[in-house]
């Protein structure tokens, strides 16, 4: 590189512009860090329509599908016996219908490990049909969601380089997977798991 080119790279204006750009990046980084999980969870849940509409006759005529884990990985930590009663409730088998709202019709594959001392389990859950599975599996499926982040379209600052637009904000929360209890004549649970 020639001396003239090196001199242009080390000019005071360029150094000032680099320092300004670094400050703007630090401000942006702070705003992204401000997006805590609590703040994200306050975003409204985007309303989606229930895909699976089964009649009572279809539910009664459907075969009983009992799920069991495909893979299990044991753990070394011990189960805390103070939670035994709650664990007995969570592992009860309930009948539910799972939906994949992102890849419609695709089976759901996921890992669960609901408590310390409990092995990790890999599940293949068929969608859009009634299945029997542990309550903790249905609850985990119904909690699968993500947050859509956007930039506000208003100027936040400007300098010699240009105008900087927008803060990072949470637009809404999108339900990726869902599970609904199967309503039967004598249901063992009344609300969503």
matplotlib code that plots the C-alpha trace (Angstrom):
import matplotlib.pyplot as plt

x = [0.0, 1.4, 2.1, -0.5, -3.2, -2.0, -2.2, -5.8, -6.8, -5.4, -7.1, -8.7, -12.1, -12.0, -11.0, -13.8, -16.3, -15.1, -15.4, -19.0, -19.9, -18.6, -20.6, -23.8, -23.1, -22.7, -26.0, -27.7, -26.1, -27.5, -31.0, -30.9, -29.7, -32.7, -35.0, -35.3, -37.4, -39.9, -40.3, -40.7, -43.3, -45.5, -45.8, -49.3, -49.8, -50.7, -54.1, -54.1, -56.9, -57.1, -56.2, -57.6, -61.4, -62.4, -66.0, -66.9, -67.6, -64.2, -62.6, -64.5, -63.7, -60.0, -57.7, -55.8, -52.2, -49.9, -46.7, -43.4, -40.0, -37.8, -34.6, -33.7, -30.5, -30.0, -28.7, -26.4, -28.2, -30.7, -34.4, -35.6, -38.2, -40.0, -41.4, -42.6, -46.3, -46.1, -44.0, -46.7, -49.2, -47.0, -46.3, -50.0, -51.0, -53.6, -55.3, -54.4, -54.1, -50.8, -50.5, -47.5, -48.4, -45.1, -44.8, -48.4, -48.9, -45.3, -44.8, -43.3, -39.9, -38.6, -36.6, -38.1, -36.5, -39.1, -37.2, -33.8, -33.1, -35.4, -33.9, -34.0, -36.4, -36.8, -40.4, -42.0, -45.5, -48.0, -50.1, -53.8, -55.0, -55.8, -52.8, -52.1, -48.9, -47.6, -49.0, -45.5, -45.1, -48.4, -47.5, -44.1, -45.6, -48.2, -45.4, -43.4, -43.5, -41.1, -41.0, -41.0, -38.6, -38.8, -37.2, -39.3, -39.3, -38.5, -35.2, -33.3, -30.2, -28.1, -24.5, -22.1, -22.4, -26.2, -29.5, -30.0, -33.5, -35.4, -35.2, -35.5, -39.0, -41.0, -43.9, -45.7, -45.4, -46.1, -47.3, -45.1, -46.5, -49.7, -51.5, -55.1, -56.8, -59.3, -62.7, -64.4, -67.6, -65.6, -62.4, -59.7, -58.7, -60.8, -58.6, -55.4, -53.2]
y = [0.0, 3.4, 6.1, 8.3, 5.6, 4.9, 8.6, 8.7, 5.8, 7.5, 10.8, 12.5, 12.6, 8.8, 8.1, 10.3, 8.5, 5.1, 6.2, 7.5, 4.3, 2.3, 4.4, 3.8, 0.1, 0.2, 2.0, -0.6, -3.4, -1.9, -1.7, -5.3, -6.3, -4.3, -6.8, -9.1, -12.2, -10.5, -7.7, -10.1, -12.1, -9.0, -8.9, -9.9, -13.5, -13.6, -15.1, -18.3, -20.5, -24.1, -26.3, -29.6, -29.7, -33.2, -34.2, -36.2, -39.1, -38.9, -38.8, -41.8, -43.8, -43.0, -45.7, -45.1, -44.0, -44.2, -42.3, -43.4, -41.8, -42.9, -42.2, -41.8, -40.3, -41.1, -38.4, -38.5, -36.0, -37.2, -36.5, -34.2, -36.1, -32.9, -32.8, -36.4, -35.5, -32.8, -35.2, -38.0, -35.5, -34.3, -37.8, -38.9, -39.8, -37.4, -37.4, -34.4, -33.3, -31.7, -29.2, -28.0, -24.4, -23.8, -26.9, -27.9, -31.7, -32.5, -34.6, -32.9, -34.0, -32.7, -33.4, -33.2, -33.1, -31.7, -32.0, -32.6, -36.2, -37.2, -38.6, -36.6, -38.1, -37.7, -37.8, -38.2, -36.8, -37.3, -34.2, -33.6, -36.8, -37.7, -39.3, -40.3, -38.9, -37.6, -34.2, -32.7, -33.5, -31.8, -28.8, -28.4, -28.6, -25.9, -23.6, -23.6, -20.1, -17.4, -13.6, -11.5, -8.5, -5.4, -2.1, 1.1, 3.3, 6.6, 8.4, 8.0, 10.0, 11.5, 12.6, 13.4, 9.8, 9.8, 9.3, 6.2, 4.7, 2.8, 0.9, -2.9, -3.8, -7.0, -6.9, -10.1, -13.6, -16.5, -19.9, -22.4, -25.7, -26.3, -29.0, -29.1, -31.5, -33.9, -33.1, -36.4, -37.1, -37.8, -35.8, -36.2, -32.5, -29.5, -26.7, -26.7, -29.2]
z = [0.0, -0.9, 1.6, 0.1, 0.6, 4.1, 4.9, 3.6, 5.9, 9.0, 8.4, 11.4, 9.7, 9.0, 12.6, 13.9, 11.6, 12.9, 16.5, 15.8, 14.1, 17.1, 19.5, 17.4, 17.4, 21.2, 21.5, 19.3, 21.3, 24.5, 23.1, 22.0, 25.5, 26.9, 25.2, 28.2, 28.2, 30.5, 28.1, 25.2, 26.9, 27.2, 23.5, 22.3, 21.1, 17.4, 17.0, 14.9, 14.0, 15.3, 12.4, 13.7, 14.0, 15.0, 15.7, 18.7, 16.4, 14.9, 18.3, 19.6, 16.4, 16.4, 17.6, 20.8, 20.1, 23.1, 22.8, 24.2, 23.8, 20.9, 22.7, 26.4, 27.8, 31.5, 33.9, 36.9, 39.1, 41.7, 41.7, 44.5, 46.4, 47.5, 44.0, 43.8, 44.1, 41.4, 39.2, 39.5, 38.3, 35.3, 34.1, 34.0, 30.4, 28.9, 25.5, 23.3, 19.7, 18.6, 15.8, 13.9, 12.9, 11.1, 9.0, 8.6, 8.7, 9.7, 12.8, 15.9, 17.0, 20.3, 23.5, 27.0, 30.4, 32.7, 36.0, 37.4, 38.0, 35.1, 31.9, 28.7, 26.2, 22.4, 21.1, 17.7, 18.0, 15.2, 14.5, 13.9, 15.6, 19.2, 21.0, 24.6, 26.1, 29.4, 30.5, 30.6, 26.9, 26.0, 28.1, 26.5, 23.0, 23.9, 25.1, 21.8, 20.6, 19.4, 19.2, 16.0, 16.4, 14.2, 14.0, 14.6, 11.6, 13.2, 13.4, 16.7, 15.9, 13.2, 12.6, 9.8, 8.5, 8.2, 10.1, 12.2, 12.2, 14.8, 18.0, 18.2, 19.5, 19.9, 17.4, 18.6, 19.8, 17.4, 18.5, 16.6, 18.0, 20.0, 21.8, 22.8, 25.2, 23.6, 24.9, 25.9, 27.8, 31.0, 30.8, 33.4, 33.1, 32.3, 31.0, 28.9, 30.6]

ax = plt.figure().add_subplot(projection="3d")
ax.plot(x, y, z, "-o")
ax.set_aspect("equal")
plt.show()
